[in-house]
Each structure stands twice: as structure tokens, then as C-alpha cells.
Amino acid sequence: MKKVTKLNPWITYETEVQHSRFCDPACGPSPAEKLTPQHLKLLRDAFTRPRPAAQKHDRIRKSRRADVEDGVRFEEFQQVLRTVIGPDIEDTWVDRFFCEVDISCSGQVTWKQLCSYLLLEFTERERASVPTAALLQQPHVQHCSHNKRETTVRVVAVSYPPPLRYLSISKGGQVTMWNSSLHILRSIGLAGDMTEEVAHTRRFRGWVTDVVYMGSVHRVAVATDSRDLHFINVSTANIFEEIHVYGFRSVPTALCYWNDAQCPDRPPLLMLGDEKGGVHLMWFLYSSKGLFVKTSKKQNSCQRHFFPDLCENTNIISHRYIPNIHLEPITKVMFDPGSNVIMTSSQSDCSSVVFLNLTLKREPYVWRINQGVKCFDYSASLQLMVTGGSDRAVRFWSRFVTTRPVSTLLGHCSTVLDVAIYQPMEQIFSYSRDAELRIWDISSHHCLKTIHLQFPCLQLGRIPEHGNFPFLLVAPRRPAETQPHLLVACKDYLALLKLARTRGGRGGEWLTDEDGGPGSESPSTPGLSCALYNPTLRQVVTGHMDSSVSLWEVETGRRRLQIVNAHGEEELLCMTLDSTHRRLITGAGNGTIKVWNLLNGLNLHKLEPVSNSDVSKLICLKDNKLLAVGRSRRIVQYDIAAAKDMYVNADLSWKSTAVHQSDVLAVCECSALGVVATADQDGEVIVWRVDTQGPLLHLHTQTQAGVSPPVDNLLFLQHRAQNRKQRNRGVLVSSSAGSLCFWSICGAGHTYGQFYAPEQPRTRVLSVSSDQAKNTILVSGDTTGWLQIWDITDYAVNEGEVAVQPTTSSAAAMEGT
């Protein structure tokens, strides 16, 4: 990536996940939504026709540059809109429209500005209307060493006891428990036949065919080609094999489990599809007391049951067998409780998929597909079935039409092993034998994304080995639950892919009162990484670790605007406002910087990254020159005031190359003195002149051990710098290892006092602020959650006096803030 970036610095923007914006519904429709093509024509005529006010100043206008266009002020803009749209338009809507177009706060709007605004707005809406793949980030691949190089047959999600865990079963019967981060917790092997016990060990010698999680009874059922079932107890962290049922007449090849969560007293149902095309139905009549009657009094000992004997004991289970549904082994079983239908599939041409009513009183629906079906999935709410198989095609089927598919999707180059319907995004996942994952849009039938999963077991020219069921799709119903994700198994490796919750991306839909009230965040909202206050709009802007930005109304506490995936998948590290407070500039961990319109969330500019490393701080000078610092150890300047294109090039005119010897962590400007201060990881503070763009002073403090801790923050006391009597005193404050240092820029001596601010030792002060009107107080916030307000009226202002630690204001120290 570093080599490519040198050739094309914009490639990071081109490859990142696209952002999405959500506006508060209470704000009403945007101005662009109310404008029709006829309105735009009338607006163009109104803007371009000569105006009486302009005709009076023909001589002045002729002396101007030819490329300068006259604009209209708010009163004239309001009159034009009332003439074009109608006299009933609201003044608040007109004011919002004018402010969104006049982003530079010049007080007037030109036709070019209006066209640029509408172009951005409509482009954003068109981009948002195109569906994006649900995948949020690159897959996390983990190796299962306990498999002993055998293939993983299936992975199931175990929800009880919380937190969420995974259970994977290898072809040779090795059961492995994982946590949600794919770290192995425990591994056991299936027990073999008692008649083969040698030296108190029973090695399992069969092959596992399928696995299912029985959530209501906290068991996992494992089917093998030895014509038996193994039940594993997962109700505790110490998993163990509890029950072994043997003696089936045919090999169970596919399992499905259902229980009525609304009516726990209703017997749960276990369905087993076998190699002869039939289905076993087993209702557990007393599941709350146990699946079967115990045959041994030993605790945690494996109970063995002969299946024909269980079928005769109707007090324990109710058994039923439906034969000859298919002519070949069943590849998958599903159950739809709403219609009471059992759904099965096989690789038979004459009975590829069968929907069979449990009462057998209705004719089954039979789909006949060439080369049969290897996998399928069904959504009752969408009335949609998706199939895949050896012919490498993914097909969409209507619930009641068996003769012709709704759509046939081509693109896979090998057998489709598994498919899954992801309903929140209305997308389909399909996975083929060559480790290719495709994401399809249900409405447009287009392939949104193709991912070649890079499993370490893949070898050139060889097709990797897979289990019968590579997919595990975890899609929680509630936003407070875990992040949706997809697990893919290949050989003895697992790949974890995180998914978006809804079509809006990572952040999901707009929060309403039912989600926790206006302005509240869901429990799964990631933590804050930065925040600032906009005094002009009276809003608080928060940046989050998941690269989302939120705007909050101070008076109501309601969130007005949200931007998700502002920098794709990169963590948002810093923010600042331009001089008009209408634009927000954000920086991320991959060196990207973006400019946003705070009134509507439009992305106005993308700034050229000079490296792929963190952008630590951003500041905007009075003339809207933006300065960025970070791990590049340089001061990079951008002219966002004169920028007219989406992409803005970096200005490296500052003489900052090799000046800082470590990462730059902080930057601050003093307009009264015409200087900028930067601070780095080594504890060095450098003051720069804005006019020459070169270093002026090097300030350095050392601790008693002779080691300089990093400088966390910088603050200029602007009122002192404007005062001729005090500008030679302590006007710059730096925080380092909890100590607040006061520095003079213009005086003969530079050190003007230092004190330790936090209540606890070994605490860092991450934020400092002051009342810029008088600079009589200083606010410090540290890592222990303390917020303290200091009286610095007479601190570090008298030359020759030793500065002592100031006192905190009354009731000013607030713990846990």
C-alpha cells in the first residue's frame, strides 16, 4: 500500500468503505428534495437575468475580474424562491437552504455555488440509493489446531450461558469451543464404541456428517456415519458428551432443531434427514427434565441408548419417520413453523428441493433442478428460497412457483457449497469450493462484491477441502446484541467477517424514542475518540472509534445528524472546525482527512494524505488554512478556502522536515503573536512563525529522572497574548505527564511556572481549556475522570516571581466526569 500511495495518493479514498449519512426526521426534507426540474430552470433564469441593483454598478462590475460572479443576498434569495416555488414557503426552510449553499459565510449565493451544492446533494443521494455489500472489514482468519488437519464439518453458535461462543466439530469428531474473538476455550473428542475400549480409551473412528445446536435444552447434537447421535452438554463452560444414541437403520446426513420460544411447554422437535432420502421426527416430551431417562447413576457419565428401544418408549419421545422424500441422501433440512412445513434438499434431479407439510394432508411442493441442490436457504418473510449446487449457479425461487426461478445468478467457477439470506441488508451470501465468497443484492440481482478468502491452507492448482456446511450466519434481532457476522469454515481454518446491521451501514437506522429516547445512543455504540463544541450552531460534535460522527443539539440533547463510516473502517482520531464553524474537518488513522458540511453532512473535500499513518491533530488558521500533524512528523498545510474540487492537494511548504524527531501529538495557534506551536512524543515543544513557516523556539522540559514524557496537549492563552503587558509572560500551556507548564514566547526567559494538576499520581492530563475572554481560569481533565477548574488570574504573569500552584475554584473539582 505504501508503494502504491506514492504513485496514487488518492487510492486510500477509492478503496475505503463508502460513508452514509442520517438526518433527524424532525428536521424535515432537505431543500434539494423540494426542487423539481421546472424549479431549477426558473432559478437559473432568476439568477442569470440582469438585476436592477447590478445595473447601477456596471462601471464597478466591468473593472472586476471576469471570473468573479455576482451573488444574491438572503433577502433577494428569499424573494427569488417565493417567486419560483410559491409564497407559502417557510422562512426557516429558506434560511436553511441559504446557509447550506453559503458554506463560506460570505453573505451571498451565486449560481455556481447553488449548482455545486445541488450536484453534491444529488450525487450523494444517488450513491446512497445504490446498495453496498454488507461486509464491513477484511476477514479475520484463525487456525483450529485441535482438528489435527481434519476438515471442520460445521460451526454452531452457542448463546447460553452468555457471552456468545462457537462450537466447531471436525470430520474426525473433535469438538472445539471458541469465544467470540475466535480464541480456543476447550476441546474434547467424541467417544467411540465401548466394545473397542483399549487402555480405558475409546477412540471415535467414524466421520461426522452434521451438527445442530439445541438452544432450549442447551445441548449440541452430532450425527455421524456410524448411524448414531452424540449429545454434548454445553450448559456450562466444561462441555462434555452426555448421551449417545445408536442403532439407526441409516446414516443421518442433515439435522434441524426447532422449539417454540413463545410456548416453552410445547415439545421441541429434532429432525434428521438420512442417506435414504427420509426424515426422522423426534419430539422430546419432557425436555425440561431431560432428553432421555438416565441409565447410569455416575455423574457426567455418557448415557447410551439403543434407538429402536427409545422409539418404543412413547413416554420419553414421540418418533415418526417419513420415508422416500428424495431418491438420494438429504443434504439439508429446514423447518418453517409458520406454515408447519419441512424443507429438504438433495442432489437428485427429480426431487432437488421438497416442501412437505408436517400433516402430510397437502401435496408437497417439489423443485426439479438439473444436477440437484447442494445447499439452500429460505426466508419466510421474503417468501424467497435461494439454491446452489454443482452447476455453479445461484438461483432465486418464489415460494409457490417450482417450474421457473425468479433469477439465475452466474459468476462462480466451481460448485456452490453454501448460501445464506441476510435479511437486514436484503442480500445473499454464496460460497463456492474455490473459497470464493459472493454477495448478491436481492432486489437488483447484481453481485455487489466478490471476495477470495485467503485461507493459509489454499494451494495453487488444488481445490481445498470443505465440510458439508461451511456457513454460520449470526444476525441478532436486537441492536443491543452482538455485531452481525458471518463465519466461513475451510479445511481446519475459520474466517470471521463482520457485517452491517442495515442498509445504512455500520451505524444502523436513526435512533427513535423506542431505541432509548432522543439523543440516546444504543448500548453497542463504540466509545468516543474526540469531541468539540460549535458555538455558532450551538451543537456538540462527537467522533467515535468506529469512524462515525454525530451532531447533537445542546438545548434539546437530540442528535441532529449522523455520518457513519466517515473514514471507512479507520478509527477517527481528531476533528476541528473551520473559521466559519460551518465546516468540520476530520482526520483518521490511515492519514486521510475530509471536510464536511455541518448543515447537511455532505462530504465537501478529500485532502491528499502524505502518509498512511495517524493524523493526531488538526487546526484551522484564521484564513482557513488547515494544518495537520501526526506520525509523519511534518506540518502539512491545505487551502480549503480556495478549494473548488473534491480533491485538495497537500502543501508541504512548511520547513518541518526532520525538525521533530518523534511523532507530533499536539498543535495550537496564537493569531495575536502570529505563531503556531507543536509538541511531540519526546516532550519537545517547537514554536513556529506563520509568516516564514519556520521554527522559532525549541522548548524542552525534563523530569528528575532525566526523561521527557510526551506532551499530551497545548493551549495558547489568547487574551494574555493580546495584552502588551502580559504577552511576554506565560502565554503557552503544555500538559506532560500530569504537569501543566507555562511558557513565554517573547520574553527573555521561557519557563514561567509548572504544577501537577491531577489528584492521583502517575496521571495524564489529556485536555486543557481556558476562558479566552480573560484567561482567568484553566480547566484540566485527566485520565482518572477528574475535571478541575483552576484560578490562574495572577499565575505566571509577574516576571522574577516564583510561580506556585494555583488553587481550584470552589466546587470546581468534579470526580468521574
ZIBELRA-V209243 format. One record per helix or strand of 3 or more residues. SS is the DSSP state (@ for helix, = for strand). FROM is the first residue (numbers start at 1). TO is the last residue. If there is no record, write none. Layout:
SS	FROM	TO
SS	FROM	TO
This chain:
@	2	7
@	11	15
=	20	23
@	25	27
@	31	34
@	37	48
@	52	55
@	58	63
@	74	84
@	91	101
@	111	129
=	140	143
@	145	147
=	152	158
=	165	170
=	174	178
=	184	189
@	194	196
=	208	214
=	219	224
=	228	233
=	240	246
=	252	258
=	268	274
=	279	284
=	303	306
@	307	312
=	317	322
=	330	336
=	341	346
=	353	357
=	365	367
=	375	379
=	384	388
=	394	398
=	407	409
=	416	422
@	423	425
=	427	432
=	436	441
=	447	452
=	471	474
=	485	490
=	493	499
@	513	515
=	528	534
=	539	544
=	549	553
=	559	564
=	572	577
=	583	588
=	593	597
=	603	607
=	615	620
=	625	630
=	636	639
=	664	670
=	675	680
=	684	689
=	694	700
=	711	716
@	718	722
=	732	736
=	739	743
=	751	756
=	765	770
=	777	782
=	787	791
